[in-house]
Amino acid sequence: MQVPLLDLKLQYAPLKRQMLAEIEAVADSQTLILGPKTEQLEKAVAEYCGAGHAIGVSSGTDAQLVLLMALGIGPGDKVLTTPYTFFATASCIARLGATPVFVDIDPATYNIDPAKLAEALNQTTNDKAIIPVHLYGQCADMAAIVELGQTHGVPVLEDAAQALGAQHPLGGAGAIGEAGWFSFYPTKNLGAFGDAGMVVCRDAALAAKIKALRNHGMETRYYHQWIGGNFRIDAIQSAVLGVKLPHLDAWSAGRRARAAYYRAAFARHELPVTLPAEVFADRGLPNHHIYNQWILRAPRRDELRAHLAKASIGSEIYYPLALHQQECFRYLGYREGDFPESERAARETLALPIFPELTEEQQDYVVAQIAAFYR
Ligand SMILES: Cc1ncc(COP(=O)(O)O)c(C=O)c1O
């Protein structure tokens, strides 16, 4: 049996006609960048996640970059975030000349640990933002983080790249803090036909500035109020995403059902593995975890991964190094051991196949292969 980590063709097949019709409409209109399809998508995403404003951009990375630019974050500024995340979360801070200040994670959720964040906020000065990441599709502990932000007067910006639709008791991922962003990279729960992303925020003036900055800092053509960039989203991406968005809740439900099936299947074996924690499961929110990834913590992780590969089961490591261990961030002066939980997660975690079309037979096979490995 073959079990891919993700099979996008299965999602595409039933929507193919509708998507191609939308792409054809964009082609016929020859309005290829921004335009009405983007405006429709921005409105729909803002409504969906409960944000005041949404601005479509060229990627999740550019969404973060243009937001930090709009907030004027630059040299001398510090931005607190987790070292256990995708590279872009920290690189966007560094690219603007600001300094990423890493804070270790809660080992149960893999998200930034608010107690350690409190310590860091007491120790540093010139803090300009706190960036929690809603890793794997479950929100960070936003109640504690927002409170810390308010106490210290530091805005909370959410990296919700993996979490469009995830719900927290305080609101939708991305729309809880001052601003947030999403990635529509094809493997995300809502994926485009290429790169795309979106910034969301509360404040109308900030939204207007981001809109200008995504288009070289101009509000009136060829009059540049700010130094921005080309962070525009293509109309084709907006059109494709507009077709897919109405299906997102059903897809999230499908992922959650498969997560529950894994949980039940693993419960039938005594294995030395740790399953994902669902920390908001008892709050009555259907999308408390949208499982962009389903993560196992596993001893002998690399050997297990090789065993699964031999059995034609896809898996992935998100992420093999914590960011303070990356060569390009050596200049920050961190050492091995500074963030033990992030380092341990980088050594122990493995993403298993999860997508709405995954079958029970495939899941049984994955669990049986893992059980066989530890036997
Ligand atoms: C946590 C996180 N932040 C940021 C990004 C960057 O998004 P993109 O790949 O759309 O630039 C990603 C996506 O890979 C991500 O997973």
PDBQT file of the ligand as one rigid body, heavy atoms in Angstrom, charges set to zero:
ROOT
HETATM    1  C1  LIG A 401       4.782  28.903  10.276  1.00  0.00    +0.000 C 
HETATM    2  C2  LIG A 401       5.007  29.456   8.888  1.00  0.00    +0.000 A 
HETATM    3  N1  LIG A 401       5.329  30.750   8.750  1.00  0.00    +0.000 NA
HETATM    4  C3  LIG A 401       5.514  31.289   7.541  1.00  0.00    +0.000 A 
HETATM    5  C4  LIG A 401       5.408  30.549   6.389  1.00  0.00    +0.000 A 
HETATM    6  C5  LIG A 401       5.718  31.181   5.085  1.00  0.00    +0.000 C 
HETATM    7  O1  LIG A 401       4.699  31.089   4.134  1.00  0.00    +0.000 OA
HETATM    8  P1  LIG A 401       5.011  31.011   2.576  1.00  0.00    +0.000 P 
HETATM    9  O2  LIG A 401       5.619  29.690   2.282  1.00  0.00    +0.000 OA
HETATM   10  O3  LIG A 401       3.658  31.188   1.937  1.00  0.00    +0.000 OA
HETATM   11  O4  LIG A 401       5.926  32.133   2.243  1.00  0.00    +0.000 OA
HETATM   12  C6  LIG A 401       5.062  29.195   6.480  1.00  0.00    +0.000 A 
HETATM   13  C7  LIG A 401       4.864  28.364   5.279  1.00  0.00    +0.000 C 
HETATM   14  O5  LIG A 401       5.662  27.623   4.829  1.00  0.00    +0.000 OA
HETATM   15  C8  LIG A 401       4.884  28.625   7.767  1.00  0.00    +0.000 A 
HETATM   16  O6  LIG A 401       4.588  27.325   7.906  1.00  0.00    +0.000 OA
ENDROOT
TORSDOF 0
